[in-house]
Amino acid sequence: MAEVVRSGVEAPVIVCSRLADPELWVTALARGAYDVLVEPYERGEVRRILDGAAARERRWQAVAS
């Protein structure tokens, strides 16, 4: 997450983890992550998160142009 911020690239960050840790989730979102995916990854959940991140990115691009 920190490297994405330092790079200056504006992109939705999705954190992937093997642990369902509420502290990780809160920390990731507080630092600007779009969402957190926890293993085992369920296809529907992955699709929902990716679709949401892509839609948010399209809205940001529309506002910026």
C-alpha distances in whole Angstrom, upper triangle without the diagonal:
4,5,5,6,9,10,11,11,11,10,10,7,9,8,11,13,17,17,18,17,17,15,12,13,13,11,8,10,11,8,8,7,10,12,12,14,16,19,21,20,23,23,24,21,19,21,21,17,17,20,19,15,18,20,18,17,21,21,19,21,24,24,23,26
4,5,5,6,9,10,11,12,12,13,10,13,12,15,16,20,20,21,19,19,17,14,15,15,12,10,12,12,8,10,10,14,15,15,18,20,22,25,24,27,27,28,25,23,25,24,21,21,23,22,18,21,23,20,19,23,23,21,22,26,25,23,27
4,5,5,6,9,9,11,12,13,11,13,13,16,17,21,22,23,22,22,20,17,18,19,15,13,15,15,12,12,12,15,17,17,19,21,23,26,24,27,27,28,25,23,25,25,21,20,23,22,19,20,23,21,19,22,24,21,22,25,25,23,26
4,5,5,7,6,8,8,9,8,11,12,15,18,21,22,23,22,22,20,17,17,18,15,13,14,15,11,10,10,12,15,16,18,20,23,25,23,26,25,26,23,21,22,22,19,18,20,19,15,17,19,17,15,19,20,17,18,22,21,20,22
4,5,5,7,8,9,11,10,13,14,17,20,23,24,24,23,22,20,18,18,17,15,13,13,13,9,9,10,13,16,17,20,22,25,27,26,28,28,28,25,23,24,24,20,20,22,20,17,18,20,17,16,19,20,17,18,21,20,19,22
4,5,8,10,12,14,13,16,17,20,22,25,26,27,25,25,23,20,21,21,17,16,17,16,12,13,14,17,19,20,23,25,27,30,28,31,31,31,29,26,28,27,24,23,25,24,20,21,24,21,19,22,23,19,20,24,23,21,23
4,5,9,10,13,13,16,17,20,22,26,27,28,27,27,25,22,22,23,20,17,18,18,15,14,15,17,20,21,23,25,27,30,28,30,30,31,28,25,26,27,23,22,24,23,19,20,22,20,17,20,21,18,18,22,22,19,22
4,6,9,12,13,17,18,21,24,28,28,29,28,27,26,23,23,23,20,18,18,18,14,13,14,16,19,21,23,26,29,31,29,31,30,31,28,25,26,26,23,21,23,22,18,18,20,18,15,18,19,15,16,19,18,16,18
4,6,9,11,14,16,19,22,26,27,28,27,27,25,22,22,22,20,17,17,18,15,13,13,14,17,19,21,24,27,29,26,28,27,27,25,22,23,23,20,18,19,19,15,15,17,15,12,15,16,13,13,17,17,14,17
4,7,9,13,15,19,22,26,26,26,26,25,24,21,20,20,19,16,15,16,13,11,11,12,15,18,20,23,26,28,25,26,26,25,23,21,21,20,17,16,17,16,12,12,14,12,9,12,13,10,10,14,14,12,15
4,6,10,13,16,19,23,24,24,23,23,23,20,18,19,18,14,14,16,13,10,9,9,12,15,16,20,22,24,21,23,22,22,19,17,17,17,14,12,14,13,9,9,12,10,7,11,12,10,11,14,15,14,16
4,7,10,13,16,20,21,20,20,20,20,17,15,16,15,12,11,13,12,8,7,6,9,11,13,17,19,21,18,20,19,19,16,14,14,14,10,9,11,10,6,8,10,8,7,11,12,11,12,15,16,16,18
4,6,10,13,17,17,17,17,17,17,14,12,14,13,9,9,12,10,8,5,5,7,9,11,14,17,19,16,18,18,18,15,13,15,14,11,10,13,12,8,11,13,12,11,15,16,14,16,19,20,19,22
4,6,10,13,14,14,15,15,15,12,11,13,13,9,10,13,12,10,6,6,5,6,7,10,13,15,13,15,15,15,12,10,12,12,8,9,12,11,9,11,14,13,13,16,18,17,19,22,22,22,25
4,7,10,11,12,12,13,13,9,9,11,11,7,9,12,11,10,7,8,6,5,6,8,11,14,12,15,16,17,13,12,14,14,11,12,15,14,12,15,18,16,17,20,21,20,22,25,25,25,28
4,7,9,10,11,13,14,10,10,14,13,10,12,16,15,14,11,11,9,6,5,6,8,10,9,12,14,15,12,10,14,14,12,12,16,16,14,17,20,19,19,22,24,23,25,28,29,29,31
4,5,7,9,11,12,9,10,13,13,11,14,16,16,16,13,14,11,7,6,5,6,9,10,13,15,17,14,13,17,17,14,16,19,19,18,21,23,22,23,26,27,27,29,31,32,32,35
4,7,9,12,14,11,12,16,16,14,17,20,19,20,17,17,14,10,9,6,5,8,9,13,16,18,15,14,18,19,17,18,22,22,21,24,26,26,26,29,31,30,32,35,35,36,38
4,5,9,10,9,10,13,14,13,16,18,18,19,16,17,14,10,9,6,7,10,12,15,18,19,16,16,20,20,18,20,23,22,22,25,27,26,27,30,31,31,33,35,36,36,39
4,6,9,8,8,11,13,13,14,17,18,18,16,16,13,9,9,6,8,10,12,14,17,18,14,15,19,18,16,19,22,21,21,24,25,25,26,29,30,30,32,34,34,35,38
4,5,5,6,9,10,11,13,14,16,17,15,16,13,10,11,9,11,14,15,17,20,21,17,18,21,20,18,21,23,22,21,25,26,25,27,30,30,30,32,35,34,35,38
4,5,5,6,9,10,11,12,14,16,14,15,12,10,12,11,14,16,17,19,21,21,17,19,22,20,18,21,23,21,21,24,25,24,26,29,29,28,31,33,33,33,37
4,5,5,6,8,10,10,12,14,13,15,13,11,14,13,16,19,19,21,24,24,20,21,24,22,20,22,25,23,22,25,27,24,26,29,29,28,31,33,32,33,36
4,6,5,6,8,10,10,12,11,13,11,8,11,11,14,16,17,19,22,22,18,18,21,20,17,19,22,20,19,23,24,22,23,27,27,26,29,31,31,31,34
4,6,5,6,8,10,11,9,10,8,6,9,10,13,16,15,17,20,19,16,16,19,17,14,17,19,17,16,20,21,19,21,24,24,23,26,29,28,29,32
4,6,5,6,9,10,10,11,10,9,13,14,17,20,19,21,23,22,19,19,22,19,17,19,21,19,18,22,22,20,22,25,24,23,27,29,28,28,32
4,6,5,6,9,9,12,11,10,14,15,18,21,20,22,24,24,20,20,23,21,18,20,22,20,18,22,23,21,22,25,25,23,26,29,28,28,31
4,5,5,6,5,8,8,7,11,13,16,19,18,20,22,21,18,17,20,18,15,16,19,17,15,18,20,18,18,22,22,20,23,26,25,25,28
4,5,5,5,7,7,8,12,14,18,20,19,20,22,21,17,17,19,17,14,16,18,15,13,17,18,15,16,20,19,18,21,24,23,23,26
4,5,7,10,10,12,15,17,21,24,22,24,25,25,21,21,23,21,17,19,21,18,16,20,21,17,19,22,21,19,23,25,23,24,27
4,6,9,11,12,16,18,21,24,22,25,26,25,22,21,23,21,18,19,21,18,16,19,20,17,17,21,21,18,21,24,23,22,26
4,6,9,11,15,17,21,23,21,23,24,23,20,19,20,18,15,16,18,15,12,16,17,13,14,17,17,15,18,20,19,19,22
4,6,8,11,14,17,20,18,19,20,20,16,15,17,15,12,13,15,13,10,14,15,13,13,17,17,15,18,21,20,20,23
4,7,10,14,17,19,16,17,18,17,14,13,14,12,8,10,12,9,7,11,12,9,11,14,14,13,16,18,18,19,22
4,7,10,13,15,13,14,15,14,11,10,12,11,7,9,12,10,9,12,14,12,14,17,17,17,20,22,22,23,25
4,7,10,12,11,13,14,14,10,10,13,12,9,11,14,13,12,15,17,16,17,20,21,21,23,25,25,26,29
4,7,9,7,9,11,12,8,7,11,11,8,10,14,13,13,16,18,17,18,21,22,23,25,27,28,28,31
4,6,6,9,12,13,10,10,13,14,12,14,17,17,16,19,21,21,22,25,26,26,28,31,31,32,34
3,5,8,11,13,11,10,14,15,14,15,19,19,19,21,24,24,25,27,29,29,31,33,34,35,37
4,6,9,12,10,10,14,15,15,16,19,20,20,22,24,25,26,28,30,30,32,34,35,36,38
4,6,9,7,7,10,12,11,12,15,16,17,18,21,22,22,25,26,27,29,31,32,33,35
4,6,5,6,9,10,11,12,14,16,17,18,20,21,23,24,26,27,29,30,32,33,35
4,6,5,6,9,10,11,12,14,15,16,18,20,21,22,24,26,27,28,30,32,33
4,5,5,6,9,10,10,12,14,15,16,18,20,21,22,24,26,27,29,30,32
4,5,5,6,9,10,11,12,14,15,17,18,20,21,23,24,26,27,29,30
4,6,5,6,8,10,11,12,14,15,16,18,20,21,23,24,26,27,29
4,6,5,6,8,10,10,12,14,15,16,18,20,21,22,24,26,27
4,6,5,6,9,10,11,12,14,15,17,18,20,21,23,24,26
4,5,5,6,9,10,11,12,14,15,17,18,20,21,23,25
4,5,5,6,9,10,10,12,14,15,16,18,20,21,23
4,6,5,6,9,10,11,12,14,15,16,19,20,21
4,5,5,6,9,10,11,12,14,15,17,18,20
4,5,5,6,9,10,11,12,14,16,17,19
4,5,5,6,9,10,11,12,14,15,17
4,5,5,6,9,10,11,13,14,16
4,5,5,6,9,10,11,12,14
4,5,5,6,9,10,11,12
4,5,5,6,9,10,11
4,5,5,6,9,10
4,5,5,6,9
4,5,5,6
4,5,5
4,6
4
